[in-house]
Amino acid sequence: MVAGVTLVWGLIIYRIVSGMGGDDYKMPFAQKQETFQYAVQTDSFALIADYPDPFIPDDSEPAVVQVQTDEKVVPGGGTAPSFDKTMIQYHGMIANPDTKLKLATITIKGKDHLVREKEKVDEITIRKIERERLVLIYRSKTITVDRN
């Protein structure tokens, strides 16, 4: 048993001493690096930053914005809502029977929308989505749009 313990400790000490030896270390040498010759062309344009800083508040008067509306002026002084049915196109619906969620794909004034029932887009409220038609409310008027 003493011989076995001596053999094990002898191997452990041999591994430690041989691991500490630095004879296998190789000295790195400098390698020649390639150099490239390149030229940067000057820009053919110049940036002129003569606009105000958008993060610093401007104390001048606010700009007046004109808004173009689709309303027609009625001789009595009021306005009558104008609605053109062709500005809305109903493309179809996507339905999930598990959650009973219905989504409609529509185009309003050239912009595509994915809407659900009771959602409001550009003063138009989606009241009901069916397979072949769409029921809308525009300024308290009920409008039906058929699918294309």
N, C-alpha and C positions, 0 to 999 in steps of 0.2 A: 504494500500500500504506500509506503514511503517512496518507493521508486516511481509509482504512478503520479503522486503529487509533485515530485521533483520534475518529472517529464512535462507535466502540464505547465508548471510555473516556468520551466526552461523555455518552452515554446512561446509563452506569453512575453517573456522578457526579450527573446530573440526577435519577435515581430515588432515590438516597440523600438528596439535599437535599430533594426533594419529600416523601419519607417522614418526614423529621424535622420538617416543618412541622406546627404544632399548631392550625391555623386551623379544622379540621373538628370539633374536640372540642366537644361540647355539655355544658353544665353541668346536672347532674341537679337536679331540684327536688322538694321534699317534697310528697308526695301526702297528701290527707286520709284518715286511717284510720277505718274504721267501728268503733264501740264497741257492744258488746252488753251488755244488762242481764240478768243471770241471778242466781238465788238458789239456794243449795244447802240442801236440806232436811236437818235433823239426823236421824241414824239413830234408828230406833225400837227398837234392841236394843243391848246392851252385851256385849262379850266379857270374860269373866272367866278370866284365865290363872292358875288356882290349882293347876295340875298341876306335877309335878316336871320338871326338865330331863332329857330322855332321853339326853343326851350325858355327863352327870355320873354316874359309877357310884354306885349305891346300896349302902351297906354293911349294909343290913338283911337279914334272912333271906330266902331265896328262897321264892316262893309255891309252894304245893302244888297241883299240877294233877291232877285226876281224869280218867282216861281210860276211856271206855266201850268195852267190847269185845263182840264177837259170840260169845264162847265160852260154852258151857254147862258148869256144874260137874257133874262125874260123882261119884256117891257114893263112889268109891274115893279121892277126894282130887285126882285129876287133872282135866284139862280135855279136852273133846272138841271138835274143830274143827267149827263149824257152817258149812255152805255152802249157799246157796240159789241154784239155777241161774237163777232169774228175776232175780237182781241183775245179771246180765251179758247184754247183748244184742249180737249180732253183726250188723252192718248190711251189710258187704260188704268186698271187698278191692280194692286198687289194685296192679297188677303191672307191672313194667318188664321186658320179656323180654331186653333187652340186658344189664342189670346183674343180672338174676335177683333183684331186690329186690321183696319183697311187703310191703305195708302193709295193715293191717286197721283199719276204723273200728268201734269198740266203745263201748258205754256201760256203765260200772261204777258202780253205786249212784247213777245219775242224772248222772254226769259223763262227757262225751264224751272219747275218747282216740283218737289215731292211733298205732298201735303196729306194731312189726316183730317178726319171729321172735326168740326168745331175750331179749326185753325183759321187764322185771319192773315191774308196776304194782299197788300195794296188795296185796302178798303173792301176786300171781297172775303166773306166768311164762307167756308165750306160747310154746308149744312148736312148733306148726305152724299155718300159715295155708293154708286151702284155699278153693276157690270157694264151696262150700256149707256148710262147717263150720270150726270153730276148735277146736284141741286146746290145752288149758290144763293147767298143773300148779299145784295149790293145796295146800300143806302135804303134799307127797309123794303126792298123789292126782292121777290123770289124769282130766280132765273134758272132755267134748265138748259144744260149744255149736253148735246149728244156726243157720243164717242166718235172719233174720226175713223 
